[in-house]
Amino acid sequence: LRGITALPVKAPAVVGASWPGVSIALALLSARLPLVWVEPSEERLDRGFAALRAVFIEVARRGPKKLTAEEIDVRLQAVQRSSQFSALQRCDVIFLSSAAEEDPVPSP
């Protein structure tokens, strides 16, 4: 891609709290980016956030670079959760994840 300059990402968002949304959120938070996470269903958003926390805890336990509880908390505090699409107004990139009922995040 010669001649193309990548734009910086400063305010990403994820729409959808299914497993793909959890994975995208994990990647963005691992890159230490703040995150707006929108899911119209607050119940699904809560389940997705709980799954995200569980993944970080598992990474802390088994991963090649151990995360402390404080590092996990700092990353999770960078998530602004909302059930309103208006929360996306200031985002510079938005990732859409599957919101299909066939792809639910199980309750932890």
C-alpha positions, 0 to 999 in steps of 0.5 A, spaced: 500 500 500 504 505 497 503 512 498 497 510 503 498 513 510 495 510 516 490 514 520 491 514 528 486 510 532 484 514 538 477 513 540 475 506 537 468 503 538 465 496 538 458 495 537 455 488 539 457 484 545 457 477 542 463 473 542 466 477 536 465 483 540 469 481 546 474 479 542 475 485 538 474 489 545 480 485 548 484 486 542 483 494 543 484 494 550 490 490 550 493 495 545 491 500 551 486 504 547 480 507 550 473 503 548 466 505 547 462 499 547 455 499 545 450 494 545 442 495 545 441 490 550 444 491 557 443 484 559 448 482 553 452 488 554 453 486 562 454 478 560 460 481 554 463 485 559 463 479 564 466 475 559 471 480 557 473 480 565 474 473 565 478 472 559 483 478 562 483 474 568 485 467 564 490 471 560 493 473 567 493 466 569 496 463 563 499 468 558 506 469 556 506 476 559 502 475 566 497 481 568 496 484 575 490 485 578 491 492 577 493 492 570 486 488 568 482 493 572 486 499 569 484 496 562 477 495 564 476 502 566 478 504 559 471 501 557 465 506 556 459 501 556 452 504 553 446 501 550 445 508 546 448 509 539 449 516 541 455 514 545 458 513 538 458 520 536 466 521 538 469 515 535 474 515 530 473 508 528 467 503 529 467 495 529 461 492 528 460 485 531 455 479 530 449 480 534 446 474 532 442 470 537 446 464 535 452 467 538 451 468 545 456 470 550 455 465 556 454 467 563 460 467 567 
